[in-house]
Amino acid sequence: MLGPTTGALTLVEPLRDVSAAVGSVALTPAGSLVATEAGADQSLHALDCAANCGDPATWTDTQLDPGVAWANPIVRARDDGSLVAVADGRAAGQATEAIGTCASGCDKPASWRWTQIPLPAGSSAQRDPSRYVAVGGDAMVIGLGSGSPMSALVCGGTCDHPASWARIVLSAGACTAPSVAASPTGAMAIACATRSSAAATAERVDVWSCPGQCTSQINWGGVSGVASGSGLAVDVTVGPGGSVDAAVDLGTQADSAMANHLGWFQCLGGCATPASWHGVEVGTETLYGHRLAAATDGQGRSVVAYDGTSSAGSGLLAAVCTADCLKAASWSVVLLDDATRLGAQIAVTAPPGCTTVAWVPASVTDIALRGAWAAIASGYDAVGSGGSCAADAHTPGAGYQPIRSVVSLAVLGP
C-alpha cells in the first residue's frame, strides 16, 4: 500500500478558508485520504488526496448534496475502494439517515447515489458528536443515540434500501453519543456511556457485540458497567479473532488519581459475560476534550487519539499499542500536534472588544487505520478573549468569543 504522505507525521488543514469543526476521515485501499467536512457555509465538502497530502493544494474539494437538511457527516472506505458517506438528516419532519455511495469518480457529485433511511420513532437525527456509523464488508451498523433503550440499525447488504435494515434493541440506558465498529468478517459492536435517567449524573459504559449475522437480535449480547463514573466518553473497536475493545475517557472517578485518564478495556471472547472484560489505565496523561477516537486493525494494532496534557505538552495525543494491550507497558503516548502550530500558520484578527485570539482544541472526531497508516480528524476553534470580549450566546459568562473553526488531519506513517 502506497502512502498518502512522506514522513512519519503530516499535519494539514485541507479547507483552511471554510470554517468547519466537524470532520471525518478514511483511508482507501489505494492509499488515498478521503475526508468530509461540514462547512459553516452550510455545504457538505468531500475531500480527496492521493499523494503529498501535507499540501492543501493537492486536495480536491467536491460539494455533495444529500437531498435533505443534514449534520454530522461521516465517510468510510470499503475494502473494494468504494466510499460510503452518512449524515444525520430530517425529511418531512422525520429523522433519517442520508446514505451516499460512490464506486468510482467520487470527485464528481453525479457519481454519488443518495438514499434516505427513516429512523425509528423516538430516534434523534442530532446525536451528540460520536462515531455512530461503521462499515464492514457489505454490512453497516448505525448507532441510535437518543432516548431509551440504546439501540442500533444493522444492514447485512444492499444497504441503500430501507427494507434491508433491522433494528437491534440493546441496553435500557439513555445514550446520546453512540460508538459503533464493524469488521470485514461481519463482527460488530456498539458502546455508549449511559445514564439510568435524564437527570442522573452517574454514568456507566455499556458494550454490546455480535460475532456475525448481526441483523438477528439473538446474536447480540452485552455487558453494563465496563467502566463507571461521571463525564465518561467511549469509543469501541472490533479486533482480530472477535476481540472487542473500548477506549474510555474515565471522567470523574472516586479515585481522583484516575480522573480524566485514558482507560482501555478488552474482551477476547464471550463478551456478553462481565468476567471476560479486563482493563488497564493507559499512561498518566489528562484528557481535556470530551471525545476520543480509537481503532484496531486486523493485526491487533490499536491507536487512540484524544486531546490531553502530557509531559511533552498539551494538544492532540495518540496512544499506540501493537500487542498485549492489557499491559500498561505496551502503550506509548506521543504528542502529535498543539494549537500553537495553528497560531503560527493561520492568523486570525481579534474582533472588536477582544484583546487576543488563540487557537484551542475543540474535539477529536474520527480515526482510520489501514496498512501502516493512521489518519486522525480533529477540530480546532479560534477564540477571542480579554478586554470586553463578548461571551458566546450559548455559553453566557464564558468570557470568550468563538470566531472560526478548522478541521485538521494528522497522518501517521512508517
N, C-alpha and C positions, 0 to 999 in steps of 0.2 A: 504494500500500500504506500503510495507516494504521500508526502505530507503537504499540508496547505501553506506551511511557512518554513523558514530556515531558522535554526537556533532552538534552544531548549524552551524559551518562553517568548511569546509575542503578545503584545497588548495593542488593541486597536478599537477605535470608535468609528464604525463604518458610516454612520449618519450623524456627524457632529452638528449639523445645522438643523436637524429635526429634533425638537425636544421630545424625548421618549424615555420613560423609566421602566417600561415593561418590555422584555425581550426573551426570546428562546433561541436555542442553537442546536444544530445537529451536524454530524459528520457522515458523509456519504461513503459507500464502499470504494469509490474512486479517489478519496482523499480530499474532496471539496468541503468547504464550510458552507452551511446554509443557516440563515437566521431569519427571524421575524421580529418586527418592532411595531408597537402601537404608537403612532406619532401624535404629537399634540395638534397636528393639522387634521386630525380625525381620519387619517389614512392608514391602511394596513400595508406595511412595507415588507416585501420578501427580498432578501439579500443573498447573493451567491458569490463565492470566490474560490478559484481553483489553485492559485499559486501566489506567492508573495503577498499574503493576505494582511501583513502588517501595514500596508499602504492603503488608505481608504480609497484611493483612485482605482484599485484593482477590483473593487466590488461592483457588481451590477445591482441596480435597485428597480424592482418591479412592484407596482402598486396593484394589490388584489382587491376584489370586491366580492365578499361572501354573500351579498344579496340581502343581508339583514343588519340591524344595529348589532354591534359586536364589541367584545372586550376580551382581554386575557388570551392573546393568540399564542399557540404552541405549535412548533414544527417538529416532525420526526422523519427520519430517513429509514426506509426499509432496506433489507439486505439485497434486494434486487435493484436498488438505485432509485426507485420511485419515492416520491415525497408525499407526506400527509400533513396538512395544516388543519388545526382545530381551533375554534374560537367560541367563547360563550356568546349566545345570541338571544334575540327575542323577536318572534314573528307573530303578528296578530294577537299580541298580548300574552303569548305562551312562551315559556323558557324553552330554548332549543340549543342544540349544538350545531354549528355550521362546520361541516367537514369538507375540506377541499383535497382532491387527489391530483397528482400530476406524475405522468410516466416519463416524460422527456420534454425538452424545450421549455423548462419551467421559468425561464426569464420572459416568457410571453404570457400575459393574462389569459389568452384564449386556450392555453394548454391546461388550465386548471378547470376541473369539474367540481361543482359545489352541490352539496346535499344538506337539507335541514333535517336533523333528527330530533323530534319532540322529546322533551324531558318529562318524566312522570310528574303528576300533580304534587305540589309541595316542594319540588326541587327549585333551586335558585340558579339563574344564569349569571350571577355575580358572586362567585366564590371569592373568599379571601385569597391572596396570592398563594398558589400551590402548583405542584406538578401533577395535574389531575388527569393527564392523558398518557397512555403508553401503548406502544405497538410492538407486537411480537409475531413475526411471520405475517400471515394474513389476518391475524386476530388483533383486536383492540379492546382496551378497557378504559372507561371514563368514570372517575370517582365523582359521586354526587355529594355535594358539600353543604347542604343546608337542611336543618331540622333533624328530626329523629324518625326512623333509625338511620344510621350510617349505611349507605348502600352504593352500588356501582351498576353501570351498564356494561355488558360484555357482548362482543360480537365475535363469532368464530370464523367469519369470512363474509365476503360480499357486503362490506360494512357501509356501502353507500345506499343501502336500502333499510328503511326503518324497521321492517319486519325481521331483520337479521339480528336485532338487539334483544337481549334478555336482561331483566332487572334482577340483581342479586342483593338480597337483604342481609345485612351483617349486624354490627353492634347496635345496641339501642341508644348509645350515647350520641349527643348532638355534635356534629362535625362540620367545621366551616372551611378547613384547608386540607382537603384530602391529598394524599400522595399515592400514586399507583406505579406499578412496574410490571413488565412482561418480558419473557424470554423467547427466543426463537423456537424452543421446544414446546411452547404452549403454557408454561407455568406463569402464574400471575400472583400479584399481592397488592394489598391496599392497606394503608396505615393512616391514622389520624390521632391528634390529641383531642380527646372528647371530654365533655362535661356531662354530669348527670342531669343538669337543668341549665337553662339560660342564665340563671342568677348565680350558679356555683362558680367558685374560683379555683377549687382543686381540680386538676386535670389528670388524665391517665392516657397512656399511649396504647391504642388498640391496633393489633395487626392481624389481618386475615389473609389467607393464602390458599392457592389451588394448584395442584401439581399438573393439571391438564384437564381438557374437556370442561372449560371453565364457564360455559353457558349454562351448566347444570348446578343448581343451588347445592345439591348434595355433595358436590366435590369441594366445597369451600369449608374451611374450618378456621377458627381464630382464637386468640387469647386477648384478655383485657388486663391492663396494668403491667405491660412490659417495662414501663417506666411511669413514675408519677411525680407530681409537683405542681407548680403554678407557672404559667407563661411558657409552656412547652411548645416546641416545634419539632416535626418529624419528617424524614424523607426515607422511603422504603426502596430496596433494590432486590432483585432476584439474581442469585448467583448460580454457578455450575452445580449440577447434581441435585437441584431442588432446594438449595440453601436459600434462606430469606434473611435479609439484613435490614436493620433500621438505624439510621443516624439520628440522634436526638439532641436538640438544644435542651439541656436539663433545667433551664429556667431557675425558678426559686426552689431551693431544697432545704429540708430541715438541717442538713449538714451544710453550713454556709461555705465550706471549703470546696464544695462541688457546684455551687451556684453558677449557672450560665456557662458551664463547661460542656464539652462535647462527649456524648456517650455513644458507644457502638454496641448494638445488641444483635445477636446472631442465633439462628436456628439452622441446624444441619439436616433436619428431618423430623417428621412428626410435629410440625409447627403449630398444631392445634392444642398441644399439651404444654402448659406453663413450664414444666421441668425441662423441656427441650430448649429453652431460651437461656442464654448466658450473655453477660455484658461486661464491658470494660470502659473505664474512663480514659479518653484519648487526650494526652497532653495536659497542660495546665493553662492553656490559653482561655481568655474570657470572651465569649461571644457577645456582641452587642447589636446584631441585626436579627430580627425575629424571622429569619428564613435561612435555610441551608439546603444544599443540593448534593445528593450522593449518587454514585453509580458504581456498579460492579460488572466486570466483563466476564467472558466465558472462561478465562484462565484464573479467575478469583482475585484479580487486582481490583482494589476498591479505592475510590477517591471521594473525599468530602470537601466541598467548597463552602466557605462561610466568612462573614465579616467578624473580625475579632482583634484582640490585642495580644501580641506576643513579645518575646524578648527582642525580636528583630524590628518591631514597630507595629503600628496599627493599620489595618486595611484588609484586603482580600487575602485570606489564608486558604491553603489546601493541605489537608491531611491525607497521606498516601500510605497504603499498605499493600504488599504484594503476596503475602501468605501469613498464616497463623494470626489472623486479625483479632482474635480474642486475647492476644498478649499485647500489653501496652507498649512493650519494647519494639513491636513490629511496625509501629506507626512513626512516620516522620512528618513534621509540620513545617511548611515553608511559607514565607510571606511573598505573595505574587505581585501585589500592587498596593499603592496607597494613594490617597486623594491629592497629595502634593504634586504627583506627576501630572494630573489633570490641570491643576492650578498653573503649572508651568507651560502647558501646551494649549489650553483653551481658556483664553482670557474672557472674563465677564465683568462688565461695568456695573458698579454698585448703583442701584436705583436711588431716587431722591429719598433722603432721610436715613439711609443706611451708610454706616461708616466703612464697612469692609464686606467683601464677598469671599466665601470659601467653598470649595467642593467637599462634600461629605458623602460617605457610602449610604445608599438607600436600602438595597436588598440584593441578595444573590437569588437569581430566578431560575437558572437551568444549568445542566451539565450533560455532556455526552462523552462517551468513550468509544473508540474504535481503533483497533490495531495498537500502535504505540502512542496514540494521540489522545489528548483530552481537551475539551473545549468548554469554557465556563462563560455564562452570560450573567452580568450583574449591572445594577443601576447606580448612578451617582446623581446627587442633587447639588446644584449651586444655590447657596442660601446667603442672604444678606443679614447682617447683624450690626449692633451698635447704633448709637445716636437715637433717632426717633424711628428706627426701622419698624415698619408695621408688621404686626403678627399675622400669621396665616389665619384666614377666617375660619378654617376648620380646626385650628388649634389655638384658640384665643389665649393670650398671655404668654405665648411661647417666646416672644421677643426676637423672632427672626422672620424673614420673608423668603419663601421659595421663589426662585427666579426662573430656572430652567433645569432640565434633566438631560441625561445622556445614557445610552446603553453601551457598556464596554464589554469587549470579548477578550478573554485570556486564553491563549492556546499553548498547551504544554506538549512538547515533543521530545524525541530522543536526543 
